[in-house]
Amino acid sequence: MIKIICGPKGSGKTKKIIAAANEAVAAAKGHLIFITDTKRYMYDLKREIRFIDVTDYSVAGEDALCGFIKGAIAGGYDNEYIFIDGVARIAGKNIKDMAQIFYMLEKVATLRDLVITITCSCAQEELPDFAKKYL
């Protein structure tokens, strides 16, 4: 399952995804992974959540991000929740040009029974059709 938290810049998306990650700890039976491009919110997450800053791994572009996410998931078969803060910012693309990553995330989420939550910096009505079904 994929969930999207969207809104314009400064609307509190990061706070919402951090709250969602921290709340998921209580119900999770498997591992939780939080992927972002800054260490700024590292200490806001509960310690049970695996925090990954992609800048430590020189992830650049959508293909690199897809491979990185797949690698993080492949690191353990007991992953249950994946949180990605700023997917378009990390990929360096506009959300309307990211159908490939949404397709990949849906495929992986279904195959591995994952709940994937991502943030997108755009108004809900600006989301492309391929992403609206995840609201």
Secondary structure, DSSP 8 states (H G I E B T S, - for coil): -EEEEEESTTSSHHHHHHHHHHHHHHH-SSEEEEEES-STTGGGS-TTEEEEEGGGGT--SHHHHHHHHHHHHHT-TTEEEEEES-HHHHHTS-GGG-HHHHHHHHHHHHHHT-EEEEEEEB-GGGS-HHHHTT-
